Amino acid sequence: MTLLATGTGLFGIAPSTDQLIVINLAAILVGTTFNAPQKLIKWGGVVVAVVSTTCAIWCGH
């Protein structure tokens, strides 16, 4: 409960609603593309999800 009371989360990050939306969309992307038979779609979805999540959290967009 102290993490919620201080206003910062894990690693000192307090995610905004926009950041949480990006993280959820990235999880959906990985969930739908990871079982694809083509390696480009499978790993492309993972790469896009990781990059977009990282940018949403640390770039401040």
SEGUDO-167364 format. One line per 8 residues: number of its first residue (from 1); their letters; for each residue x, y, z of C-alpha. Coordinates in nm, 4 decimals. Example, Ala and Ser with C-alpha at 12.3 -4.5 7.8 and 13.67 -1.06 7.14 Angstrom:
REM residues 2
1) AS) 1.2300,-0.4500,0.7800 ~ 1.3670,-0.1060,0.7140 $
***
This chain:
REM residues 61
1) MTLLATGT) 0.0000,0.0000,0.0000 ~ 0.2898,0.2381,0.0461 ~ 0.3568,0.2386,-0.3275 ~ 0.0069,0.3707,-0.3925 ~ 0.0252,0.6249,-0.1123 ~ 0.3512,0.7799,-0.2328 ~ 0.2297,0.8371,-0.5882 ~ 0.5169,0.6453,-0.7432 $
9) GLFGIAPS) 0.5149,0.2853,-0.8475 ~ 0.7788,0.0295,-0.9141 ~ 1.1199,0.1830,-0.9998 ~ 0.9850,0.5308,-0.9197 ~ 0.7408,0.5303,-1.2117 ~ 0.3841,0.6537,-1.1764 ~ 0.2119,0.5484,-1.5002 ~ -0.0532,0.7730,-1.6481 $
17) TDQLIVIN) -0.3705,0.6529,-1.8154 ~ -0.2134,0.6934,-2.1604 ~ 0.0831,0.4802,-2.0579 ~ -0.1443,0.2096,-1.9214 ~ -0.3405,0.2070,-2.2475 ~ -0.0186,0.1608,-2.4466 ~ 0.0887,-0.1237,-2.2171 ~ -0.2481,-0.2966,-2.2513 $
25) LAAILVGT) -0.2460,-0.2591,-2.6302 ~ 0.1074,-0.3994,-2.6402 ~ -0.0072,-0.7004,-2.4376 ~ -0.2939,-0.7558,-2.6824 ~ -0.0515,-0.7292,-2.9755 ~ 0.1796,-0.9921,-2.8280 ~ -0.1132,-1.2150,-2.7393 ~ -0.2494,-1.2118,-3.0931 $
33) TFNAPQKL) 0.0766,-1.2352,-3.2874 ~ 0.2934,-1.4672,-3.0765 ~ 0.1294,-1.7868,-3.2031 ~ 0.1607,-1.6863,-3.5686 ~ 0.3358,-1.9421,-3.7911 ~ 0.5409,-1.6706,-3.9661 ~ 0.8468,-1.5666,-3.7663 ~ 0.8288,-1.2100,-3.9002 $
41) IKWGGVVV) 0.4805,-1.1564,-3.7580 ~ 0.5611,-1.3390,-3.4344 ~ 0.8796,-1.1541,-3.3456 ~ 0.7730,-0.8311,-3.5139 ~ 0.4777,-0.8097,-3.2767 ~ 0.7044,-0.8687,-2.9790 ~ 0.9554,-0.6053,-3.0935 ~ 0.6842,-0.3447,-3.1597 $
49) AVVSTTCA) 0.5255,-0.4148,-2.8212 ~ 0.8545,-0.3841,-2.6314 ~ 0.9585,-0.0650,-2.8093 ~ 0.6209,0.1039,-2.7712 ~ 0.5941,0.0087,-2.4033 ~ 0.9477,0.1279,-2.3305 ~ 0.8884,0.4563,-2.5093 ~ 0.5528,0.5098,-2.3385 $
57) IWCGH) 0.7039,0.4626,-1.9931 ~ 1.0426,0.6301,-2.0184 ~ 1.0130,0.8786,-2.3059 ~ 0.7177,1.0587,-2.1518 ~ 0.4978,1.0604,-2.4606 $
***
